[in-house]
C-alpha cells in the first residue's frame, strides 16, 4: 500500500499553466532512437508457454520508442525532429507519414538500403496490458558516424531524447556529443539492459519503469517506497534527476538538487497501454524544455500518459495539447 503522505503530491496545474504557450523557432528537442512498424494482435488472454489462442483483431501501426516519443512531443506542439534509420521497404513510408503528420522534422531519418525497417510484434489482452517482441532491423545500423552527421542539429537543440532500441555505443556517444554542446540529455532506459557506468554521468533525466529501475539498481521496485530507493540509487550512480514510472500508480521523482515527490496516477478507461511510457517521456521533455520544474513536468507527463492508454496503438494514441488541457480542466 502506498503511503502518499510520505511524499509531497504535485498540485494539479490550472488550465492556463499550459494555455497560450509560445514556441521558440527551431528544433528544441531532438529524438534519436528507433522507428518500428507495430504489428498488433488483440486477444482475450495472452498465451502462455506452448499455448495457442485465437486473436480478435489485427492492426498495423507506426511505432518504435524513438518515433513514438517524437510524435508525442510533436502532437503536444513542441519543436522536434527525429533521427534514426529505416529500411528501404514498403513500411518506411508509414513511419515518415506519421512523423510528418505530427509536425516532426524528418531530415535526419536515414534510409538504409538492403535491410528491413524495424518491427515490433505486440499482443494486447482485454485488460490493455501487452507483451512485445522487437526486431531491430535498420535501427541496429545507427552508428557513431551517424551521430557525427547529427552534430549540427544537436548543437542548436535544448534537449536530446534517447532510448535503447539502437546500439548502446551510439547512444552513449550521442550523449557525449550533446553534453559537449550543453544540451540536456534524457534517457528512457528501455528495453531494460545494463548500462555502461560512464553513461549515467552523462544523463540529466532518466525515466525507467518498475522493471527497468529494478534491473539498473538491483532494488526490486514494487511500490512507492522501493521506487524512492531506486531513484536515489540512480542519483548515486551519477544521473541528475530520476523519474521512476509506476504505471497506474503514477510516478516518483527525485533530483540531485533535493527535489523529491510523487505524482498520483489517474483513473481512466484502459484500452491499450502500448507506448504510455513514450507519451510520458515526450510530455516530460516538452514541459522541462519550457522551464517547468521536475514535479510540474511529471504531473503534465502523467496526464498525457493517462490519456494515451484510453486509445489503441502507439503513435495513434498520443494526445494533443488541447486534449491534455481539457483533461486538466476536468480535474479541477
MARRO-691666 format. One record per residue (C-alpha): residue number from 1; x, y, z. Coordinates in nm, 2 decimals, padded with zeros to 4 digits. Layout:
{node NUM {X Y Z}}
...
***
This chain:
{node 1 {00.00 00.00 00.00}}
{node 2 {00.13 00.34 -00.10}}
{node 3 {00.17 00.59 00.18}}
{node 4 {00.11 00.91 -00.01}}
{node 5 {00.16 01.13 00.30}}
{node 6 {00.53 01.04 00.30}}
{node 7 {00.59 01.24 -00.02}}
{node 8 {00.46 01.57 -00.15}}
{node 9 {00.20 01.54 -00.41}}
{node 10 {00.23 01.77 -00.70}}
{node 11 {-00.07 02.00 -00.72}}
{node 12 {-00.28 01.98 -01.04}}
{node 13 {-00.19 02.27 -01.26}}
{node 14 {-00.45 02.52 -01.38}}
{node 15 {-00.56 02.51 -01.74}}
{node 16 {-00.39 02.84 -01.80}}
{node 17 {-00.05 02.70 -01.70}}
{node 18 {-00.02 02.53 -02.04}}
{node 19 {-00.25 02.75 -02.25}}
{node 20 {-00.12 03.00 -02.49}}
{node 21 {00.25 02.90 -02.47}}
{node 22 {00.48 03.04 -02.73}}
{node 23 {00.71 02.80 -02.91}}
{node 24 {01.06 02.91 -03.00}}
{node 25 {01.20 02.89 -03.35}}
{node 26 {01.40 02.58 -03.45}}
{node 27 {01.41 02.23 -03.32}}
{node 28 {01.43 02.25 -02.94}}
{node 29 {01.41 01.87 -02.90}}
{node 30 {01.60 01.61 -03.09}}
{node 31 {01.48 01.25 -03.05}}
{node 32 {01.74 00.99 -03.15}}
{node 33 {01.62 00.63 -03.15}}
{node 34 {01.42 00.36 -03.31}}
{node 35 {01.15 00.37 -03.58}}
{node 36 {00.94 00.05 -03.60}}
{node 37 {00.63 -00.08 -03.76}}
{node 38 {00.40 -00.23 -03.49}}
{node 39 {00.20 -00.55 -03.57}}
{node 40 {-00.06 -00.57 -03.31}}
{node 41 {-00.28 -00.86 -03.22}}
{node 42 {-00.57 -00.82 -02.96}}
{node 43 {-00.66 -01.13 -02.76}}
{node 44 {-00.87 -01.21 -02.46}}
{node 45 {-00.57 -01.35 -02.27}}
{node 46 {-00.21 -01.36 -02.38}}
{node 47 {-00.08 -01.71 -02.45}}
{node 48 {00.14 -01.90 -02.20}}
{node 49 {00.43 -02.13 -02.29}}
{node 50 {00.32 -02.38 -02.56}}
{node 51 {-00.03 -02.24 -02.57}}
{node 52 {-00.23 -02.14 -02.88}}
{node 53 {-00.51 -01.88 -02.85}}
{node 54 {-00.74 -01.71 -03.11}}
{node 55 {-00.69 -01.35 -03.17}}
{node 56 {-00.97 -01.09 -03.20}}
{node 57 {-00.82 -00.82 -03.42}}
{node 58 {-00.50 -00.75 -03.61}}
{node 59 {-00.37 -00.39 -03.69}}
{node 60 {-00.06 -00.22 -03.82}}
{node 61 {00.06 00.10 -03.65}}
{node 62 {00.36 00.33 -03.68}}
{node 63 {00.58 00.28 -03.37}}
{node 64 {00.93 00.25 -03.22}}
{node 65 {01.02 00.41 -02.89}}
{node 66 {01.21 00.69 -03.05}}
{node 67 {00.95 00.77 -03.31}}
{node 68 {00.67 00.74 -03.05}}
{node 69 {00.84 01.00 -02.83}}
{node 70 {00.89 01.23 -03.12}}
{node 71 {00.53 01.21 -03.22}}
{node 72 {00.43 01.27 -02.85}}
{node 73 {00.63 01.59 -02.85}}
{node 74 {00.50 01.70 -03.19}}
{node 75 {00.14 01.63 -03.11}}
{node 76 {00.17 01.85 -02.80}}
{node 77 {00.30 02.13 -03.01}}
{node 78 {00.68 02.10 -02.95}}
{node 79 {00.95 02.18 -03.20}}
{node 80 {01.10 01.84 -03.25}}
{node 81 {01.30 01.64 -03.51}}
{node 82 {01.35 01.27 -03.53}}
{node 83 {01.69 01.10 -03.60}}
{node 84 {01.73 00.73 -03.68}}
{node 85 {01.73 00.47 -03.96}}
{node 86 {01.45 00.30 -04.15}}
{node 87 {01.48 00.03 -04.42}}
{node 88 {01.41 00.06 -04.79}}
{node 89 {01.09 -00.14 -04.77}}
{node 90 {00.72 -00.07 -04.80}}
{node 91 {00.68 00.01 -04.43}}
{node 92 {00.91 00.31 -04.42}}
{node 93 {00.65 00.54 -04.57}}
{node 94 {00.41 00.46 -04.29}}
{node 95 {00.66 00.59 -04.04}}
{node 96 {00.76 00.90 -04.24}}
{node 97 {00.39 00.99 -04.29}}
{node 98 {00.31 00.96 -03.92}}
{node 99 {00.60 01.18 -03.82}}
{node 100 {00.52 01.44 -04.08}}
{node 101 {00.15 01.45 -03.97}}
{node 102 {00.27 01.52 -03.62}}
{node 103 {00.49 01.81 -03.73}}
{node 104 {00.81 01.62 -03.66}}
{node 105 {01.11 01.70 -03.87}}
{node 106 {01.24 01.40 -04.07}}
{node 107 {01.55 01.53 -04.24}}
{node 108 {01.77 01.32 -04.00}}
{node 109 {01.58 01.00 -04.07}}
{node 110 {01.82 00.79 -04.28}}
{node 111 {01.70 00.53 -04.53}}
{node 112 {01.92 00.22 -04.52}}
{node 113 {01.94 00.00 -04.83}}
{node 114 {01.91 -00.38 -04.83}}
{node 115 {01.77 -00.41 -04.48}}
{node 116 {01.41 -00.41 -04.34}}
{node 117 {01.26 -00.14 -04.12}}
{node 118 {01.25 -00.23 -03.75}}
{node 119 {00.94 -00.41 -03.64}}
{node 120 {00.75 -00.50 -03.32}}
{node 121 {00.50 -00.78 -03.26}}
{node 122 {00.26 -00.68 -02.99}}
{node 123 {00.00 -00.88 -02.81}}
{node 124 {-00.26 -00.69 -02.62}}
{node 125 {-00.51 -00.86 -02.38}}
{node 126 {-00.85 -00.75 -02.26}}
{node 127 {-00.70 -00.56 -01.96}}
{node 128 {-00.49 -00.35 -02.20}}
{node 129 {-00.16 -00.50 -02.09}}
{node 130 {00.08 -00.60 -02.36}}
{node 131 {00.38 -00.83 -02.45}}
{node 132 {00.62 -00.71 -02.71}}
{node 133 {00.89 -00.87 -02.94}}
{node 134 {01.11 -00.62 -03.12}}
{node 135 {01.32 -00.70 -03.43}}
{node 136 {01.57 -00.40 -03.47}}
{node 137 {01.62 -00.42 -03.84}}
{node 138 {01.76 -00.08 -03.97}}
{node 139 {01.77 00.05 -03.61}}
{node 140 {02.07 -00.17 -03.54}}
{node 141 {02.27 00.01 -03.81}}
{node 142 {02.27 00.36 -03.65}}
{node 143 {02.64 00.44 -03.59}}
{node 144 {02.87 00.68 -03.43}}
{node 145 {02.94 00.83 -03.77}}
{node 146 {02.56 00.90 -03.80}}
{node 147 {02.59 01.08 -03.47}}
{node 148 {02.87 01.30 -03.61}}
{node 149 {02.64 01.39 -03.90}}
{node 150 {02.37 01.49 -03.65}}
{node 151 {02.61 01.72 -03.45}}
{node 152 {02.50 02.04 -03.64}}
{node 153 {02.14 01.97 -03.54}}
{node 154 {02.23 01.88 -03.18}}
{node 155 {02.43 02.20 -03.11}}
{node 156 {02.13 02.42 -03.16}}
{node 157 {01.89 02.20 -02.95}}
{node 158 {01.79 02.22 -02.59}}
{node 159 {01.72 01.86 -02.52}}
{node 160 {01.83 01.52 -02.67}}
{node 161 {01.59 01.23 -02.60}}
{node 162 {01.75 00.88 -02.61}}
{node 163 {01.63 00.52 -02.57}}
{node 164 {01.79 00.18 -02.60}}
{node 165 {01.65 00.04 -02.93}}
{node 166 {01.96 00.15 -03.12}}
{node 167 {02.31 00.03 -03.04}}
{node 168 {02.41 00.14 -02.69}}
{node 169 {02.75 00.26 -02.82}}
{node 170 {02.57 00.51 -03.04}}
{node 171 {02.35 00.61 -02.75}}
{node 172 {02.65 00.68 -02.52}}
{node 173 {02.84 00.87 -02.80}}
{node 174 {02.53 01.08 -02.88}}
{node 175 {02.51 01.17 -02.51}}
{node 176 {02.87 01.27 -02.51}}
{node 177 {02.83 01.49 -02.81}}
{node 178 {02.51 01.65 -02.67}}
{node 179 {02.68 01.73 -02.34}}
{node 180 {02.97 01.89 -02.52}}
{node 181 {02.72 02.14 -02.66}}
{node 182 {02.54 02.19 -02.32}}
{node 183 {02.23 02.01 -02.43}}
{node 184 {02.01 01.84 -02.17}}
{node 185 {02.02 01.46 -02.21}}
{node 186 {01.71 01.25 -02.13}}
{node 187 {01.73 00.87 -02.14}}
{node 188 {01.44 00.62 -02.14}}
{node 189 {01.63 00.30 -02.05}}
{node 190 {01.41 00.07 -02.25}}
{node 191 {01.43 -00.21 -02.33}}
{node 192 {01.59 -00.30 -01.99}}
{node 193 {01.96 -00.37 -02.00}}
{node 194 {02.27 -00.29 -01.80}}
{node 195 {02.43 00.05 -01.89}}
{node 196 {02.79 00.15 -01.92}}
{node 197 {02.89 00.32 -01.59}}
{node 198 {03.01 00.63 -01.78}}
{node 199 {02.67 00.68 -01.94}}
{node 200 {02.50 00.76 -01.60}}
{node 201 {02.71 01.07 -01.56}}
{node 202 {02.60 01.20 -01.90}}
{node 203 {02.23 01.17 -01.81}}
{node 204 {02.03 01.47 -01.69}}
{node 205 {01.70 01.29 -01.66}}
{node 206 {01.64 00.91 -01.66}}
{node 207 {01.29 00.77 -01.68}}
{node 208 {01.28 00.39 -01.61}}
{node 209 {00.96 00.20 -01.53}}
{node 210 {00.95 -00.05 -01.24}}
{node 211 {01.12 -00.34 -01.43}}
{node 212 {01.39 -00.12 -01.57}}
{node 213 {01.46 00.06 -01.24}}
{node 214 {01.49 -00.28 -01.07}}
{node 215 {01.75 -00.40 -01.33}}
{node 216 {01.95 -00.08 -01.32}}
{node 217 {01.97 -00.06 -00.94}}
{node 218 {01.93 -00.41 -00.80}}
{node 219 {01.63 -00.29 -00.60}}
{node 220 {01.30 -00.47 -00.66}}
{node 221 {01.06 -00.19 -00.74}}
{node 222 {00.70 -00.27 -00.65}}
{node 223 {00.57 00.03 -00.47}}
{node 224 {00.64 00.40 -00.39}}
{node 225 {00.89 00.32 -00.11}}
{node 226 {01.10 00.10 -00.33}}
{node 227 {01.07 00.35 -00.62}}
{node 228 {01.22 00.61 -00.39}}
{node 229 {01.51 00.38 -00.30}}
{node 230 {01.57 00.31 -00.67}}
{node 231 {01.55 00.67 -00.77}}
{node 232 {01.80 00.77 -00.50}}
{node 233 {02.03 00.49 -00.61}}
{node 234 {02.02 00.62 -00.97}}
{node 235 {02.13 00.96 -00.84}}
{node 236 {02.42 00.79 -00.66}}
{node 237 {02.52 00.64 -01.00}}
{node 238 {02.56 00.98 -01.15}}
{node 239 {02.23 01.10 -01.31}}
{node 240 {02.10 01.44 -01.22}}
{node 241 {01.73 01.36 -01.20}}
{node 242 {01.54 01.03 -01.19}}
{node 243 {01.17 00.96 -01.26}}
{node 244 {01.05 00.61 -01.18}}
{node 245 {00.73 00.54 -01.36}}
{node 246 {00.48 00.32 -01.17}}
{node 247 {00.21 00.27 -01.43}}
{node 248 {-00.14 00.33 -01.29}}
{node 249 {00.02 00.42 -00.95}}
{node 250 {00.18 00.74 -01.10}}
{node 251 {00.55 00.83 -01.08}}
{node 252 {00.81 00.91 -00.82}}
{node 253 {01.08 01.17 -00.90}}
{node 254 {01.39 01.29 -00.73}}
{node 255 {01.69 01.51 -00.83}}
{node 256 {02.04 01.60 -00.70}}
{node 257 {01.91 01.94 -00.61}}
{node 258 {01.69 01.78 -00.34}}
{node 259 {01.36 01.79 -00.53}}
{node 260 {01.15 01.48 -00.44}}
{node 261 {00.79 01.40 -00.48}}
{node 262 {00.51 01.17 -00.60}}
{node 263 {00.27 01.23 -00.89}}
{node 264 {-00.05 01.03 -00.84}}
{node 265 {-00.19 00.82 -01.12}}
{node 266 {-00.53 00.90 -01.28}}
{node 267 {-00.82 00.66 -01.31}}
{node 268 {-00.92 00.61 -01.67}}
{node 269 {-01.07 00.35 -01.90}}
{node 270 {-00.77 00.15 -02.01}}
{node 271 {-00.78 00.02 -02.37}}
{node 272 {-00.41 -00.03 -02.46}}
{node 273 {-00.10 00.05 -02.25}}
{node 274 {00.13 00.04 -02.56}}
{node 275 {00.35 00.35 -02.57}}
{node 276 {00.21 00.50 -02.25}}
{node 277 {00.57 00.54 -02.13}}
{node 278 {00.66 00.71 -02.45}}
{node 279 {00.37 00.96 -02.41}}
{node 280 {00.50 01.03 -02.06}}
{node 281 {00.86 01.08 -02.19}}
{node 282 {00.76 01.31 -02.47}}
{node 283 {00.54 01.53 -02.25}}
{node 284 {00.80 01.53 -01.97}}
{node 285 {01.07 01.65 -02.22}}
{node 286 {00.85 01.93 -02.36}}
{node 287 {00.75 02.06 -02.01}}
{node 288 {01.11 02.06 -01.89}}
{node 289 {01.22 02.23 -02.21}}
{node 290 {00.96 02.50 -02.14}}
{node 291 {01.11 02.56 -01.79}}
{node 292 {00.87 02.37 -01.57}}
{node 293 {01.00 02.22 -01.25}}
{node 294 {01.06 01.84 -01.24}}
{node 295 {00.74 01.80 -01.03}}
{node 296 {00.53 02.01 -01.26}}
{node 297 {00.67 01.83 -01.57}}
{node 298 {00.59 01.49 -01.42}}
{node 299 {00.23 01.60 -01.35}}
{node 300 {00.19 01.71 -01.71}}
{node 301 {00.35 01.39 -01.84}}
{node 302 {00.14 01.17 -01.62}}
{node 303 {-00.18 01.33 -01.76}}
{node 304 {-00.06 01.27 -02.12}}
{node 305 {00.02 00.91 -02.04}}
{node 306 {-00.32 00.86 -01.88}}
{node 307 {-00.49 00.98 -02.20}}
{node 308 {-00.28 00.76 -02.42}}
{node 309 {-00.39 00.44 -02.26}}
{node 310 {-00.75 00.52 -02.35}}
{node 311 {-00.68 00.46 -02.72}}
{node 312 {-00.54 00.18 -02.94}}
{node 313 {-00.19 00.18 -03.09}}
{node 314 {00.13 00.37 -03.01}}
{node 315 {00.16 00.69 -03.21}}
{node 316 {-00.21 00.69 -03.28}}
{node 317 {-00.27 00.71 -02.91}}
{node 318 {-00.07 01.03 -02.84}}
{node 319 {-00.28 01.32 -02.72}}
{node 320 {-00.26 01.67 -02.85}}
{node 321 {-00.22 01.98 -02.63}}
{node 322 {-00.58 02.07 -02.62}}
{node 323 {-00.68 01.72 -02.50}}
{node 324 {-00.43 01.74 -02.22}}
{node 325 {-00.56 02.09 -02.13}}
{node 326 {-00.92 01.97 -02.12}}
{node 327 {-00.81 01.67 -01.90}}
{node 328 {-00.65 01.92 -01.65}}
{node 329 {-00.97 02.12 -01.65}}
{node 330 {-01.17 01.81 -01.57}}
{node 331 {-00.95 01.75 -01.26}}
{node 332 {-01.01 02.10 -01.11}}
***
